[in-house]
Amino acid sequence: MFWPDTISKKLGVKYPVIQAPMFGVSTVQMAAAATRADCLGSLALADLSADQSSELIREMKKITDKPFAANIFVHHIPEITDALKEKYAKTKRFIEQLAKENKIEVQLPELEEIRVSSYHDQVDAIIEENCRILSFTFGNLDDQSIQKLKENGVTLIGTCTSVNEALLLEKSGIDIVCVQGIEAGGHRGSFEAENIPQIGGLSLLSQVYDHVSIPLIYAGGIYGAKTLQAVKAAGAQGFQVGNLLLASRESALQPFEKDRLEKVKEEEIILTKSFSGRYARGIKNQFTETIDNSEYILPYPYQNKLTNALRKAAKSLQNPEFTGIWIGQSIHPYSERSTENILKKLIEECERPTNMLSM
């Protein structure tokens, strides 16, 4: 049998293939399409309010009765100090002027207008909506939340970018660890926003496999049978794909963004904090080149909230130079077929006799 069954049995799916919860790219429709391929769909809730989270979970349940995971951010929220207020005002002025110089008219929010919520209300909403699988990133849940979720039969999937993070997740009672290599697209799942671990996926996966006993999902660079086989050989029992689905029919990316994906070159793919204040892998553009290594980067999530209106305005103008387009290091033909078809094709490639014999 090609597919390990530890994780698929635990999650209630036929294949241990997980659609990555790419907030801003994935949609309810993408998650539902993944379930139709007998994989695990992921509903990206990020740091939405409890009410917004409940609404999306209910929407998801209307179109599928199969298992899916909710995914939330469990990041630390920095305290608002006088120094942060001053830096926020300075950064806001600079980015507004930069936008104006590039013919983007936008009014960015004042600091007091920004609403930042912790994940605790989301945990209650997930329990109330009877969502049975919760994945999370940017840290670990607190002990009380873990206990509450487990008492309500929720399977927990944490994200690690180092051996130490994996050990902390296992020690706290998390059921499954998703190991994220540095080549993965989008935001780093690291516990700290600064001084992030920069470990390649296969090396990290092999090390984590040697140090923890709970099942491992791997994320980062899977785009075909060969890459999936490689991480399976290194100890992965589950396989998370995101980059593969960026241009899919259900993706929230607009046509101009999908067109940019098709033209990307390997030297244009970078780690940047410019849009969000947290390292994310995406396509280099005018905004990243101007802001990275400047004094105009606020801690996450304040930079992310500040630049949100700019990104929306740039999208409306179909301007990729001021839009954050997240992408992993594995460049490949970006299919615009449905998520269901893309995942089924991946599964079929892996199950071909020639591929199974090569294991």
N, C-alpha and C positions, 0 to 999 in steps of 0.2 A: 504493500500500500504506500503510495507516494506521500499522502498527507498525514502528518502527526495528528492524533485525535484528542490529545489531552485538553487543549484549549477549545477545540470545536465542541467537545462534549460539555465543557464548563460553561460555554457561552450559548449553547443550544443552536449551533449552526452546522451546516454540512461541511463547509470548508473554513479553515482557520485563516481566512483572508479578511483583512479589516480595511474598510474605506477610511482614509485619514480624515479627521475632523478639522478641515481647513476653514476656519472662520473667515467669512468674506468671500470665499470661493465655493465651498460646498453649500448645498441647499437641502431642504427637506426632500426634494425630488431626487437628488443624488443619493442620499442615505436610503431612501425607499428602493431605488433602482439596485443598490448594492444588495439589499435583502432579497430581491428577486433573483439574483445570481447565487443565492444560498450562501452569501457572505455576511459579515457583520457590517451594517450601516452605522455611521457615527453622526449624531446630531450635534452640531457645533453650537454650544450655548455661551461659550466664552465667559464674559463678565456681565451678561445681560441681567436684568432685574428678575426677581422671582416670578412676577406676572408674565413677563416676556418668555421666560423659560417654560412655564406651564403651558402657555399658548402654543409654542412650537412642539412640545411633546404631544399635546392633544392633536395638533395638525398631523404629526407623524403617525399617530395611532389610527387616524382616519383612513390612511392610505396603505397601511401594512399591519398585519397581525403577527409579523415575525419579530424575533429579537433584534434590538438595536441598542447602541450605547449612547448615553448623553455624555457630552464632554464639556468640562468647565475649567476655568483658570483659577489657580489657588495662589496667586502671587501675593507678595508682601506689598502693602500700600504705604508709601512713604508719608511721613507726617508733613503737613503744610507749615513751613517755617517762614520767617521773614526773608531768609535767603532764597527760598524757593519762590516766594511771591515776586521778588525782584528779578530773578532769573526768568520766570515765566513771562513777565511783562516785556523784558528785553527780547526774549525769543519770539514772542508774538509779534512785536514790531518788525523784527528782522524778516520773518517769514512772510508777513503781509506785504512788505516792501518788495521782497524777492518775487512774490506772486504778481504784484502789480507791474514790475519791470518785464515780466514775461506774459503780460496781457491776460492774467487770470484775476478777475475781480472776486475777492472773497473777504468776508469779515470773520475772523477767528474768535472763538469764545473767550470771555474773561475767565480767570481762574475760578471765581465764585459761581460761575454758571455751569461748571463741570460737575457731573454727578458720577462719583466713583463708589461702587458697591463691592462688598466682600462676598465670598462664596457661600456664607452660612445660610442665607435665605434661600439660595438655590438648592442647597442640600435638602431643606424642608420641602421645597416644591417637588424635587425628584422623588422623595418618599411619598408625598401626597398623590402624585400622578402614577405611582406604582411602576416607576421605571426601574428595571431589574439590573441594568449594567451601567456603571459610571466610570468613565475614564477622566483623568485630569492631568494637568501639566503646570509647569513653573514652580513646583514645590510639592509639599505633602499636605494632606488633610490633617487637621488637628485631631487629637485622640478622641475627643468627645464626638466629633462628626463621624469618625471611623466606626466607633461603637454603635452610634445611632443607625448608620447605614447597614452595618452587618446585622443588627437586630431585626432589620426590616428586609433581610434577604437580598441585599444589593451586592453584586460582584464588583470588586474594585480593581481598576487598572491604573497604575501610576506610571509616570514617565521618568526615565533616568538618562543622563548624559555622561555618567561616570560610575565607576564601581561603588564608590562611597554612597552616591545617591541611591543606587540599587539596594545596597545593604540597609540603608535607613528605611526604605519602603518595605523591604521584607520584614525587618524588625518590628515595624508598626502594624503588621498584619495585613498588608495589601496582598490581594490574591494573585495578581499577574503584573509583571513589569514590562513596559514597552521600552526597549532600548533604542535610543535615537542617536544615530551617527551624525557627525558634523556635516556630512554631505547632504543631509535632508533639507528640503525646501522649507521656507517659512521660518517661524520663530524657534529659537532654541528652547528646549524644554527644561533647561537647567534650573536648579533651585535658586541660584543667584543670577542677577542680571549682569553683573560685572565679572571679569576674570573667569569667563565660562570655560569649561573643559573643551578642548579642541581635539577630540579623539576620533579617528576614523572608525566607521561602523563595524567592519569585520574584526578589527582589533578589540574594540570595546565589547562587542557581543561575546567574543571568545573569553575575555576576562570576566565579564559578568557571569557567564555560564559556569565558570570555575568557582565562583564565590557565593552564588545563591542557589537555593533549591526550588524556588517557585518557578512556574512556567514563564517563558520569555516570548514576547512579540518583538519583531525587529522592524524598525522604520528607517528609511534612508537609502535611496538609490535603486529600489526594486522597480524594474520596468519591463521585465521579461523572464522567461524560464531560467536562463542562465544566472541572472542575479538572484532570483529566488532560491535556486538550488544552492548557491554559494552560502547564503545566510542560513539555510536549512542545515548544511554540513557543519556550520559553526555553532549550532545549538538552538537556533530559533525554532519554536513550535507554532508560532503565529507570524503573519506577514502583513504589514501595514503598507498600503500604497496610496500615494497622494499625487505625486508628480505625473503619474500615468493618467490621471483623471482631469488634469487642469483644463483641457480643451473639450471635455466631454459635453454632450448635449445638455446635461443638467448643471454644468458649471455656471457660476454667477459671473464669470469673466465675460467682458464685452468683446465683440469681433475684433476691435483694434488691439486688445490685449492678447487675444489668441494669435493674431497675426504677428505680434511682437515675439511670442514664444517660438514661432516657426523660424524666425530669423536670428535667434539668439546664438551668440558664440560663447565658447567656454570661458574666455577671459572676461566676459561681461557679467559673469555670475559671481556675486560677492556677498560677504556678510556686512550688514549695515545696521546702525542704530538710528539712522536719520529720521525715519517715519514714526517710530514707536518708542524709542528710548531703550529698546531691548534688541539684542542681536537677532537678525532675521536674514535668511539667505534669499536673495532675489536678484533682479536685473539692475545693473548700474545705470543711472541716468543723471540728468542735470541736478536734480534735487539731492541725490545721495552724494554726488561729488562736491556740492556746495556745503552741505551740512556736516557730513562725516568729518571728524577731526576738528570741528569748530567748537565754539563755546555755546552753540545754540541747540543743545540736546538736553532735554529735561529727563528726569527719571521716569520709567514706566510706572503707571499708565498715562502720566500727564502729557508726555510728548505725543502719545498715540491719540489721546482725546483732542489735543490742540490741532494736529495736522489732519484730522478726519475731514473737516470741511474743505480743506485744500484738495485732498484726494478726490472728494466727490465732485468738486468744481472741475478738476483736471479731467476726470472721467467724462463729464458732460461735454467737454471740449474735445474728447478723444485725444488727449495729450499724454503720451506715455512718459514724458520727461518729468512729470510731477505726480505720477501714479505709482504706488507700490505694487510691483508685479513679482510675487514670490515664486521661486522655482528652485528645484534641487540641482545637484551637479550632474546628474545623469541626463544628458540631452538625448532625445529620441524623437521620432515622428509623433506629434501630438494628435491623437485621433479625436475626431469630433463625433464619433458614434456615441451611443448611449453608454452610461456607466455599466449597465447590465451586460451589454455586449463586450465591452472592453475587459471586464473581469472574467466573463466566461471564456474569452479567448486566452487570457492568461492561464486560467485553470486547464484548458485543453492543451496548451503548449507544455505545461508541466507534466501532464499525464501521458503524453506521447511515449510509446515504448522506448524510443531512442533516448529520450531524456531520463526515463526511469532507469534504464540500463547503465547510464553514465554515473549514477549515484553510487 
